[in-house]
Amino acid sequence: MTRTTNDLLRQEARCGIRLRSRGVNTIPHEKKSYEPATCGHCGGEGCIYCNKTGTVLVTAPKRACRHCEGVGCIYCGFTGWAEPKGKYD
């Protein structure tokens, strides 16, 4: 069963919970803004995780990854930043 945005909004209203704070984008056309950050894996020297540029685009405001505290892990794509821009974003 696929949940639509309207289903999520109804659930939010019925339960009194804030889905936006859980990371659910309730507005499908809302654009994220990105800002450049130094790649945490290579320290700006260039590597495969930053396409050899030394920087990655991350969701503004930039925050260190909560799983690895900026060291690099599978959750941040080894960049050290929370919510890096994906290949198809």
HUSULCOR-V411000 format. One record per backbone hydrogen bond with DSSP energy under -0.5 kcal/mol. NH is the residue of the N-H (numbers start at 1). CO is the residue of the C=O. E is the energy in kcal/mol with one decimal. If there is no record, write none. Layout:
BEGIN
{{NH & CO & E} {NH & CO & E}}
END
This chain:
BEGIN
{{4 & 2 & -0.5} {8 & 4 & -1.9} {9 & 5 & -2.4} {10 & 6 & -2.4} {11 & 7 & -2.3} {12 & 8 & -2.4} {13 & 9 & -2.3} {14 & 10 & -2.7} {15 & 11 & -2.7} {16 & 12 & -1.6} {17 & 12 & -0.8} {19 & 17 & -0.8} {22 & 19 & -1.2} {23 & 20 & -1.7} {24 & 19 & -1.9} {25 & 23 & -0.6} {26 & 24 & -1.0} {28 & 26 & -0.6} {30 & 27 & -1.7} {35 & 58 & -2.6} {37 & 56 & -2.2} {39 & 54 & -2.4} {40 & 79 & -2.6} {43 & 39 & -1.5} {45 & 42 & -0.8} {50 & 47 & -0.6} {51 & 48 & -0.6} {52 & 47 & -3.2} {53 & 50 & -1.3} {56 & 37 & -2.7} {58 & 35 & -2.5} {58 & 56 & -0.5} {59 & 83 & -2.0} {60 & 33 & -2.9} {65 & 80 & -1.9} {69 & 65 & -1.7} {71 & 68 & -1.1} {76 & 73 & -0.6} {77 & 74 & -0.5} {78 & 73 & -2.6} {79 & 76 & -1.1} {82 & 63 & -3.2} {84 & 81 & -0.5} {85 & 57 & -3.4} {89 & 86 & -1.0}}
END
